[in-house]
Amino acid sequence: MFVVTNAGVATLFCLVTMLGWGSWANTQKLAGKDKWAFPLYYWDYSLAVFVLGIVFAATLGSFGSAGMGAAENFRQAGREQILRAMWSGVLFNMSNISLVFAIDAAGMAVAFPIGVGLALVIGTVASYVQTPKGDPALLFTGLALVVFAIGMSAIAYSKLPRKPGRGWTKGVAAAIVAGCLMGFFYPQISASMSPSFHLAPIQAGYLTPYAALALFGAGLLASSFVLNTVFMRAGGLKFGDYFRGTARLHSLGLLGGIIWMVAFSANVVASGVVGPAIAYALGQGATLVAAIWGVVIWREFRAAPRGTGRLLVLMFAGYGCGLALIAMATR
């Protein structure tokens, strides 16, 4: 299978995760402009994540001299590891859909900082406790700066005019649920994989990263048939609405899933070198990329009052310095 053994390359892979995780939602935003409901978009997104996981397992996970091929790995994998990898996909799916609901109900000013902030802290701490790899002083100082940046983002978003009639209480509750679930999905998939898979032989019963990714995609797609169906019915949508979508609308959902899964795969492969905590923390720096898209391309702050620019400068400075320290924590 294809592995990474160099820390510099692994850090670069984590930056790819930042770009992908911070950019995939643009496809959903473009679909939303054409009145394509999120649950309809999410079917294509889920399908793309699942298919790409299988493709990676059959290609990058099956060729080369490192480790073992995906087919052989599936045969020797333990039941606990298989369930952990699939459960991580279910957890992520629940968190992703909950976060979208929270954003719709309470707005970005509340939902995004709460959800992503909780996920960043919980995921990084849980991953470090599970696999204590990297310089803790640099890692957690960088993490604190990123949390500071998320706080500045929340304050800046709060300056924007609010739309009346939003369910703020339900939105906050959904954001807390989303953040907790998103924080715990990554340690689950990490625990399913063989420790130091990039150097040592695959430990008996454990998964290679590519087998774990395929099972993650299976868990995500399977849970969508329950979770996304609930959201469709709540929104008054029918399955026939999905099949009435244009090729362009379906392609946006597929592209969003491909971007997210490529980014996630790069992160999982890099985690063997830099450690799960650093890989996840750098990946969740995607909030910086998403902020750049929102400020520069979508111009979300064009209606903000004077003085908001200073908050945005502090936000970008916090993200930049925090992510730099997290990258330096690699050892």
C-alpha positions as CSV (number, residue, x, y, z in Angstrom):
1,M,0.0,0.0,0.0
2,F,1.0,3.6,-0.4
3,V,2.4,5.2,2.8
4,V,4.1,8.4,3.9
5,T,7.3,8.2,6.0
6,N,8.6,11.8,5.9
7,A,7.3,14.3,8.4
8,G,7.4,17.2,5.9
9,V,5.3,15.3,3.4
10,A,2.9,14.2,6.1
11,T,2.5,17.9,7.2
12,L,1.8,18.8,3.5
13,F,-0.9,16.1,3.4
14,C,-2.5,17.7,6.5
15,L,-2.5,21.0,4.7
16,V,-4.3,19.3,1.8
17,T,-6.9,18.2,4.4
18,M,-7.3,21.9,5.5
19,L,-7.9,23.0,1.9
20,G,-10.4,20.1,1.2
21,W,-12.3,20.3,4.5
22,G,-12.5,24.1,4.2
23,S,-13.6,24.1,0.6
24,W,-16.1,21.2,0.0
25,A,-19.0,23.2,1.4
26,N,-18.7,25.6,-1.5
27,T,-20.3,22.9,-3.6
28,Q,-23.3,22.7,-1.2
29,K,-23.6,26.5,-1.2
30,L,-23.7,26.6,-5.0
31,A,-26.3,23.9,-5.0
32,G,-28.3,25.8,-2.5
33,K,-28.4,28.9,-4.7
34,D,-30.3,26.7,-7.2
35,K,-32.8,25.8,-4.5
36,W,-31.4,22.2,-4.2
37,A,-32.2,21.2,-0.6
38,F,-29.3,19.9,1.5
39,P,-30.8,16.4,2.1
40,L,-31.0,15.9,-1.7
41,Y,-27.4,17.2,-2.1
42,Y,-26.3,14.9,0.7
43,W,-27.3,11.7,-1.1
44,D,-24.7,12.4,-3.8
45,Y,-22.1,13.5,-1.2
46,S,-22.5,10.3,0.8
47,L,-22.3,8.1,-2.3
48,A,-19.1,9.8,-3.4
49,V,-17.5,9.3,0.0
50,F,-18.4,5.6,-0.1
51,V,-17.3,4.9,-3.7
52,L,-14.0,6.8,-3.2
53,G,-13.2,4.8,-0.1
54,I,-13.6,1.6,-2.1
55,V,-11.5,3.0,-5.0
56,F,-8.7,4.0,-2.6
57,A,-8.7,0.5,-1.0
58,A,-8.6,-1.2,-4.4
59,T,-5.7,1.0,-5.7
60,L,-3.5,2.8,-3.2
61,G,-4.4,0.3,-0.5
62,S,-3.6,-2.8,-2.6
63,F,-0.4,-1.9,-4.6
64,G,3.2,-1.5,-3.3
65,S,5.4,-3.4,-0.9
66,A,4.5,-1.6,2.4
67,G,2.0,-3.2,4.8
68,M,-0.6,-5.6,3.3
69,G,-3.2,-5.3,0.6
70,A,-6.7,-4.2,1.4
71,A,-8.3,-7.6,0.5
72,E,-5.9,-9.5,2.8
73,N,-6.4,-7.0,5.5
74,F,-10.2,-7.3,5.4
75,R,-9.8,-11.1,5.9
76,Q,-7.7,-10.8,9.0
77,A,-9.3,-7.8,10.6
78,G,-10.9,-8.2,14.0
79,R,-14.6,-7.5,14.5
80,E,-13.9,-4.7,17.0
81,Q,-11.7,-2.8,14.5
82,I,-14.2,-3.2,11.7
83,L,-17.0,-1.9,13.9
84,R,-14.9,1.0,15.1
85,A,-14.1,2.1,11.6
86,M,-17.8,1.9,10.5
87,W,-19.0,3.6,13.7
88,S,-16.6,6.5,13.0
89,G,-18.5,7.0,9.7
90,V,-21.9,6.9,11.6
91,L,-20.6,9.4,14.2
92,F,-19.3,11.8,11.5
93,N,-22.5,11.6,9.6
94,M,-24.6,12.4,12.6
95,S,-22.4,15.3,13.5
96,N,-22.3,16.7,9.9
97,I,-26.1,16.7,9.5
98,S,-26.6,18.1,13.0
99,L,-24.2,21.0,12.3
100,V,-26.1,21.8,9.1
101,F,-29.3,21.9,11.1
102,A,-27.7,24.1,13.7
103,I,-26.4,26.6,11.1
104,D,-29.8,26.8,9.6
105,A,-31.5,27.3,12.9
106,A,-29.1,29.5,14.8
107,G,-26.8,30.9,12.1
108,M,-23.1,30.8,11.6
109,A,-22.5,33.2,14.5
110,V,-23.5,30.6,17.0
111,A,-23.5,27.2,15.4
112,F,-20.1,27.1,13.7
113,P,-17.9,28.3,16.5
114,I,-19.7,26.0,19.0
115,G,-19.7,23.0,16.8
116,V,-16.2,23.3,15.3
117,G,-14.7,24.6,18.5
118,L,-15.9,21.6,20.5
119,A,-14.9,19.2,17.8
120,L,-11.4,20.7,17.6
121,V,-10.8,20.6,21.3
122,I,-12.4,17.1,21.9
123,G,-10.9,15.5,18.9
124,T,-7.3,16.8,19.5
125,V,-7.3,16.0,23.2
126,A,-8.9,12.6,22.7
127,S,-6.4,11.7,19.9
128,Y,-3.4,12.8,21.9
129,V,-4.5,10.8,25.0
130,Q,-4.9,7.8,22.7
131,T,-1.6,8.3,20.9
132,P,0.6,10.9,22.7
133,K,2.8,11.9,19.7
134,G,4.2,15.3,19.1
135,D,5.4,18.2,21.3
136,P,2.5,18.8,23.8
137,A,3.5,22.4,24.6
138,L,3.5,23.5,21.0
139,L,0.5,21.4,20.1
140,F,-1.8,22.7,22.9
141,T,-0.5,26.3,22.6
142,G,-1.4,26.2,18.9
143,L,-4.7,24.6,19.8
144,A,-5.5,27.5,22.2
145,L,-4.7,30.1,19.5
146,V,-7.0,28.3,17.1
147,V,-9.8,28.3,19.7
148,F,-9.1,32.1,20.2
149,A,-9.5,32.5,16.4
150,I,-12.8,30.7,16.4
151,G,-14.0,33.0,19.2
152,M,-13.0,36.1,17.1
153,S,-14.9,34.5,14.3
154,A,-18.0,34.1,16.5
155,I,-17.9,37.7,17.6
156,A,-17.4,39.0,14.1
157,Y,-20.4,36.9,12.8
158,S,-22.5,38.3,15.7
159,K,-22.1,41.7,14.2
160,L,-24.0,40.7,11.1
161,P,-27.7,41.5,10.9
162,R,-29.7,38.6,12.2
163,K,-32.7,37.0,10.4
164,P,-35.8,36.9,12.6
165,G,-37.7,33.8,13.5
166,R,-34.7,31.4,14.0
167,G,-34.8,28.6,16.5
168,W,-31.7,29.7,18.5
169,T,-32.2,27.3,21.4
170,K,-32.6,24.3,19.2
171,G,-29.7,25.5,17.0
172,V,-27.3,25.8,20.0
173,A,-28.3,22.3,21.2
174,A,-27.7,20.8,17.8
175,A,-24.3,22.6,17.6
176,I,-23.3,21.1,20.9
177,V,-24.3,17.6,19.8
178,A,-22.5,18.1,16.4
179,G,-19.3,19.2,18.1
180,C,-19.2,16.3,20.5
181,L,-19.9,13.8,17.8
182,M,-17.4,15.3,15.4
183,G,-14.8,15.4,18.1
184,F,-15.0,11.6,18.8
185,F,-15.3,10.2,15.2
186,Y,-11.6,10.7,14.5
187,P,-10.3,8.8,17.6
188,Q,-12.6,5.9,16.6
189,I,-11.1,5.4,13.2
190,S,-7.5,5.9,14.6
191,A,-8.1,3.1,17.1
192,S,-9.2,0.8,14.3
193,M,-5.8,1.1,12.5
194,S,-2.6,-0.6,13.2
195,P,-0.2,1.6,15.3
196,S,2.7,3.0,13.3
197,F,1.3,1.4,10.1
198,H,3.8,3.5,8.0
199,L,6.8,1.7,9.5
200,A,6.0,-1.6,11.2
201,P,4.1,-4.7,9.9
202,I,0.3,-4.4,10.3
203,Q,-0.6,-5.6,13.8
204,A,-2.8,-8.7,13.7
205,G,-6.5,-7.8,13.8
206,Y,-6.0,-4.2,12.9
207,L,-6.8,-2.3,9.7
208,T,-4.7,-0.5,7.2
209,P,-5.7,3.1,6.7
210,Y,-7.3,2.3,3.3
211,A,-9.4,-0.6,4.7
212,A,-10.5,1.8,7.5
213,L,-11.4,4.5,5.0
214,A,-13.6,2.0,3.0
215,L,-15.4,0.9,6.1
216,F,-15.8,4.6,7.2
217,G,-17.5,5.3,3.9
218,A,-19.8,2.3,4.3
219,G,-20.8,3.4,7.8
220,L,-21.5,6.9,6.5
221,L,-23.6,5.8,3.5
222,A,-25.6,3.2,5.5
223,S,-26.5,5.7,8.2
224,S,-27.6,8.2,5.6
225,F,-30.5,5.9,4.8
226,V,-31.8,6.6,8.3
227,L,-30.6,10.1,9.1
228,N,-31.0,11.7,5.8
229,T,-34.4,10.1,5.3
230,V,-35.5,11.7,8.5
231,F,-34.4,15.1,7.4
232,M,-36.0,14.7,4.0
233,R,-39.4,13.9,5.6
234,A,-39.0,16.8,8.0
235,G,-38.4,19.1,5.0
236,G,-41.4,17.7,3.1
237,L,-39.1,16.1,0.5
238,K,-39.7,12.9,-1.5
239,F,-37.2,10.5,-3.1
240,G,-38.7,11.4,-6.4
241,D,-37.3,15.0,-5.9
242,Y,-33.8,13.6,-6.0
243,F,-34.3,12.0,-9.4
244,R,-35.6,15.2,-10.8
245,G,-32.4,17.0,-10.1
246,T,-30.2,18.1,-13.0
247,A,-26.8,16.6,-13.9
248,R,-25.2,19.8,-12.6
249,L,-26.8,19.6,-9.2
250,H,-25.9,15.9,-8.8
251,S,-22.3,16.7,-9.9
252,L,-22.0,19.3,-7.2
253,G,-22.9,16.7,-4.5
254,L,-20.5,14.2,-6.0
255,L,-17.7,16.8,-6.2
256,G,-18.3,17.8,-2.6
257,G,-18.0,14.2,-1.4
258,I,-14.9,13.6,-3.5
259,I,-13.1,16.7,-2.1
260,W,-14.0,15.8,1.5
261,M,-12.9,12.2,1.1
262,V,-9.6,13.0,-0.7
263,A,-8.8,15.4,2.2
264,F,-9.7,12.9,4.9
265,S,-7.7,10.1,3.2
266,A,-4.6,12.4,3.1
267,N,-5.1,13.1,6.8
268,V,-5.4,9.5,7.8
269,V,-2.3,8.5,5.9
270,A,-0.4,11.4,7.4
271,S,-1.5,10.5,11.0
272,G,0.9,7.5,11.0
273,V,3.9,9.9,10.9
274,V,2.8,13.1,12.7
275,G,0.3,11.4,15.1
276,P,-3.5,11.5,15.1
277,A,-3.7,14.6,17.4
278,I,-1.5,16.8,15.2
279,A,-3.1,15.5,12.0
280,Y,-6.6,16.2,13.2
281,A,-5.8,19.6,14.6
282,L,-4.1,20.7,11.4
283,G,-7.0,19.3,9.4
284,Q,-9.6,21.3,11.5
285,G,-7.6,24.4,10.5
286,A,-10.1,24.1,7.6
287,T,-12.0,26.7,9.5
288,L,-9.4,29.2,8.3
289,V,-9.9,28.2,4.7
290,A,-13.6,28.4,5.1
291,A,-13.3,31.9,6.6
292,I,-11.2,33.0,3.6
293,W,-13.9,31.7,1.3
294,G,-16.6,33.5,3.3
295,V,-14.8,36.8,3.5
296,V,-13.2,37.1,0.1
297,I,-15.4,35.1,-2.3
298,W,-18.8,35.0,-0.8
299,R,-18.4,38.4,0.9
300,E,-20.4,37.4,4.0
301,F,-19.3,40.5,5.9
302,R,-20.3,43.1,3.4
303,A,-23.2,44.2,5.7
304,A,-21.0,44.2,8.9
305,P,-20.6,47.5,10.8
306,R,-17.4,49.4,11.2
307,G,-14.8,47.8,13.5
308,T,-15.5,44.2,12.4
309,G,-12.4,44.2,10.2
310,R,-10.2,44.3,13.4
311,L,-11.9,41.1,14.6
312,L,-11.2,39.4,11.3
313,V,-7.6,40.4,11.4
314,L,-7.3,38.9,14.9
315,M,-9.1,35.8,13.7
316,F,-6.7,35.3,10.8
317,A,-3.7,36.0,13.0
318,G,-4.9,33.4,15.6
319,Y,-5.4,30.8,12.9
320,G,-2.1,31.4,11.2
321,C,0.0,31.4,14.4
322,G,-1.9,28.5,15.9
323,L,-1.5,26.3,12.8
324,A,2.1,27.2,12.5
325,L,2.8,26.0,16.1
326,I,0.8,22.8,15.6
327,A,2.9,22.1,12.5
328,M,6.0,22.7,14.5
329,A,4.9,20.2,17.1
330,T,5.7,17.3,14.8
331,R,8.6,15.3,16.0
